């Protein structure tokens, strides 16, 4: 059984009326010490496999495509995909296709 979480969020706000509302993705304990990053990986870019022992990570793909290597598994991600990587799970990533991979990273210490 995988130690990470993969979700496709198919219904996100797209009209002005919908944007007045918001979607809350709540994972208990993910606010203390939270860091936020907006990342753009150019075609051919890669992040080598590493492990964060003291922090959990959420990665939300905004645009483009990428490949995530998670705990020995290979997962292709694209717009609206959310991946949760708990502390201690090895991960790496690289772009897929000829466009930029745009994603947001939220990282917080494990309590």
Secondary structure, 3 states (H helix, E strand, C coil): CCCEEEEECCCCCCCHHHHCCCCCCCCCCCCCCCEEEEEEECCCCEEEEECCCCEEEEEEEEECEEEEEECCEEEEEECCEEEEECCCCCEEEEECCCCCEEEEEEEEECC
